[in-house]
Amino acid sequence: MSNKGDFLAGVVIGGIVGAVAGLLLAPASGEETRTKLAEKSREYKDIAKEKAREKSQETISYTRDKIGKLKDNFSGNKEVQEALNKVDQSLSGESE
């Protein structure tokens, strides 16, 4: 039991020493560091938005391709054609 307590104390003390050393040895002030972190977070947010937009467009294109193939396969079925047209319209943001 004593070994677990010693280990935990070592982890806590090590964490405190590490945090103090990090603050003392940091090349920039806290304000500069926060500014840099905020800038990087905005950059990563913009990158994530762009990647999401690209994937969304890829998914819409893929889905439209599949809808076109389904329309060809079910060309004689009016109900299926109408349902596929509704799905295609919803991909464009069109409403009835």
C-alpha positions in Angstrom: 0.0 0.0 0.0 2.9 2.3 0.8 4.3 1.9 -2.7 1.0 3.1 -4.3 1.0 6.2 -2.0 4.7 6.9 -2.8 4.0 6.6 -6.5 1.0 8.9 -6.4 3.0 11.5 -4.4 5.8 11.2 -7.0 3.3 11.8 -9.8 1.8 14.8 -8.1 5.1 16.4 -7.2 6.5 15.6 -10.7 3.4 17.3 -12.3 3.9 20.4 -10.1 7.6 20.6 -10.8 6.9 20.2 -14.6 4.3 22.9 -14.6 6.6 25.3 -12.7 9.5 24.5 -15.0 7.3 25.0 -18.1 6.2 28.5 -16.9 9.7 29.5 -16.0 11.3 28.3 -19.2 8.6 29.3 -21.6 10.0 31.5 -24.5 6.8 33.7 -24.6 4.6 35.4 -22.0 1.3 33.8 -21.0 -0.6 36.4 -23.0 1.6 35.7 -26.1 1.1 32.0 -25.7 -2.7 32.4 -25.4 -2.7 34.6 -28.5 -0.8 32.0 -30.4 -3.1 29.2 -29.2 -6.2 31.2 -30.2 -4.7 31.8 -33.7 -3.9 28.2 -34.2 -7.3 27.1 -33.0 -8.9 29.4 -35.5 -6.7 28.0 -38.2 -7.6 24.4 -37.3 -11.3 25.4 -37.1 -11.1 26.8 -40.6 -9.3 23.7 -41.9 -11.9 21.5 -40.3 -14.7 23.5 -41.9 -13.1 23.2 -45.3 -12.6 19.5 -45.0 -16.2 19.0 -43.8 -17.4 21.1 -46.8 -15.3 19.0 -49.2 -16.5 15.7 -47.7 -20.1 17.0 -47.9 -19.8 17.8 -51.6 -18.2 14.4 -52.3 -21.0 12.7 -50.5 -23.7 14.6 -52.4 -21.9 13.9 -55.7 -21.7 10.2 -54.8 -25.3 10.1 -53.7 -26.5 11.8 -56.9 -24.6 9.3 -59.0 -26.3 6.4 -57.2 -29.7 8.1 -57.6 -29.0 8.4 -61.3 -28.3 4.7 -61.5 -31.3 3.8 -59.5 -33.5 5.9 -61.8 -32.1 4.0 -64.7 -32.8 0.7 -63.0 -36.4 1.7 -62.0 -37.3 3.7 -65.1 -40.7 1.9 -65.3 -41.7 2.5 -61.7 -43.3 6.0 -61.3 -43.4 5.8 -57.5 -39.7 5.0 -57.2 -38.9 7.8 -59.7 -40.8 10.3 -57.6 -39.2 9.2 -54.4 -35.7 9.5 -56.0 -36.6 12.9 -57.4 -37.5 14.0 -53.8 -34.2 12.8 -52.5 -32.3 14.5 -55.3 -34.2 17.8 -54.6 -33.5 17.6 -50.9 -29.7 17.3 -51.7 -30.0 20.6 -53.5 -32.0 22.2 -50.7 -35.0 22.6 -53.0 -38.4 22.1 -51.5 -41.7 21.3 -53.2 
